[in-house]
Amino acid sequence: MVEVKQAGRGRSADPDTDPAAGGATLQALAVGENLVASNAGWTFAGEVSKVFDSHVSRSVPLYHEGHRLIAQVSDFFVKSDSVVYEIGSSTGSLTRMLAERHAGKTGARFIGLDVEPDMVAQAKRKCADLRSVELLQANAVEFEFQKADLIVAYYTVQFIAPKYRQQLFDKLYQALNWGGALMLFEKVRAPDARFQDIATQVYHEYKLDRGYTSDDVVGKMRSLKGVLEPFSTAGNLGLMERAGFVDVTSVMKYVCFEGFLAIK
Ligand SMILES: C[S@@+](CC[C@H](N)C(=O)[O-])C[C@H]1O[C@@H](n2cnc3c(N)ncnc32)[C@H](O)[C@@H]1O
């Protein structure tokens, strides 16, 4: 028996698969950082929340550069009375960076939301010394946003089921003040099969170059089935346009990782 530490909060799984479930469903998959997950069962709970910072910065190209870019762009939108949201704040690294950058704007509030209680606990520890930061356990789809000048979603919407995405973007557009901004970073699908094939292989090689094993790469891919659902660039632009955004530009692109800036 293999202990599936992160996928099911200590649930045991049979590595020889569960035939009753059609095989493979409960197989423990190595995904790197000594984590294991189950097929189509990736979760941010438990062990993942403890090693998230190393896992995400090793897996996502330009992870730190993306944070710095968002911090720089935030200068155009954050005022002394601003409300700033990060949706899917995980361990609070980006929310903390934004709060520190604007520490001189004494009335500004930085609110991190995460649906996963273990992540909120990690973020509260990381941001304990910052009075301008609030960290809330909440599902962004159901959350009632206050009027905001900046909303950031950094590789989060891809984990929200497609059936809820349009209503989320509609809410975000409504929540922004006129002139406020949404910064959306997402893993994106390529426009056609040939480009997608290249993107998939380049990204797998990126992970191998960062020291992940072939088993880790395949394990993570299998664990993310039905959990991480990227839209294409056009799909993301469509979500934003239908919500009401007219002024949208791409601010970063690295193969299948893209950052958008949308201004209301
Ligand atoms: C890839 S991580 C985000 C990384 C983070 N923004 C950063 O800069 O390090 C995705 C996060 O989104 C959270 N999440 C997923 N669905 C959510 C939802 N519906 N509402 C709020 N948070 C959600 C997950 O719990 C996870 O912590």
The ligand as an SDF file (V2000), in Angstrom:
LIG
                    3D

 27 29  0  0  0  0  0  0  0  0999 V2000
   -1.5920   27.5000   -9.0970 C   0  0  0  0  0  0  0  0  0  0  0  0
   -2.2510   28.0020   -7.6140 S   0  0  0  0  0  0  0  0  0  0  0  0
   -2.0950   29.7880   -7.6610 C   0  0  0  0  0  0  0  0  0  0  0  0
   -0.7030   30.3060   -7.4140 C   0  0  0  0  0  0  0  0  0  0  0  0
   -0.6270   31.6450   -6.7490 C   0  0  0  0  0  0  0  0  0  0  0  0
   -1.4920   32.6160   -7.3690 N   0  0  0  0  0  0  0  0  0  0  0  0
    0.8000   32.1540   -6.7150 C   0  0  0  0  0  0  0  0  0  0  0  0
    1.0700   33.2420   -7.2380 O   0  0  0  0  0  0  0  0  0  0  0  0
    1.6490   31.4510   -6.1530 O   0  0  0  0  0  0  0  0  0  0  0  0
   -3.9970   27.8840   -7.7640 C   0  0  0  0  0  0  0  0  0  0  0  0
   -4.7100   28.2000   -6.4550 C   0  0  0  0  0  0  0  0  0  0  0  0
   -6.0750   28.4680   -6.7520 O   0  0  0  0  0  0  0  0  0  0  0  0
   -6.8570   27.9570   -5.7080 C   0  0  0  0  0  0  0  0  0  0  0  0
   -8.2290   27.8090   -6.2230 N   0  0  0  0  0  0  0  0  0  0  0  0
   -8.6880   26.8780   -7.0840 C   0  0  0  0  0  0  0  0  0  0  0  0
   -9.9970   27.0710   -7.3220 N   0  0  0  0  0  0  0  0  0  0  0  0
  -10.3680   28.1730   -6.6070 C   0  0  0  0  0  0  0  0  0  0  0  0
  -11.5980   28.8620   -6.4270 C   0  0  0  0  0  0  0  0  0  0  0  0
  -12.7230   28.4560   -7.0370 N   0  0  0  0  0  0  0  0  0  0  0  0
  -11.6270   29.9390   -5.6210 N   0  0  0  0  0  0  0  0  0  0  0  0
  -10.4830   30.3460   -4.9750 C   0  0  0  0  0  0  0  0  0  0  0  0
   -9.3020   29.7160   -5.1020 N   0  0  0  0  0  0  0  0  0  0  0  0
   -9.2370   28.6410   -5.9100 C   0  0  0  0  0  0  0  0  0  0  0  0
   -6.1570   26.6660   -5.3150 C   0  0  0  0  0  0  0  0  0  0  0  0
   -6.5240   26.2240   -4.0240 O   0  0  0  0  0  0  0  0  0  0  0  0
   -4.6980   27.0690   -5.4310 C   0  0  0  0  0  0  0  0  0  0  0  0
   -4.1770   27.5050   -4.2050 O   0  0  0  0  0  0  0  0  0  0  0  0
  1  2  1  0
  2  3  1  0
  2 10  1  0
  3  4  1  0
  4  5  1  0
  5  6  1  0
  5  7  1  0
  7  8  2  0
  7  9  1  0
 10 11  1  0
 11 12  1  0
 11 26  1  0
 12 13  1  0
 13 14  1  0
 13 24  1  0
 14 15  1  0
 14 23  1  0
 15 16  2  0
 16 17  1  0
 17 18  1  0
 17 23  2  0
 18 19  1  0
 18 20  2  0
 20 21  1  0
 21 22  2  0
 22 23  1  0
 24 25  1  0
 24 26  1  0
 26 27  1  0
M  CHG  2   2   1   9  -1
M  END
$$$$
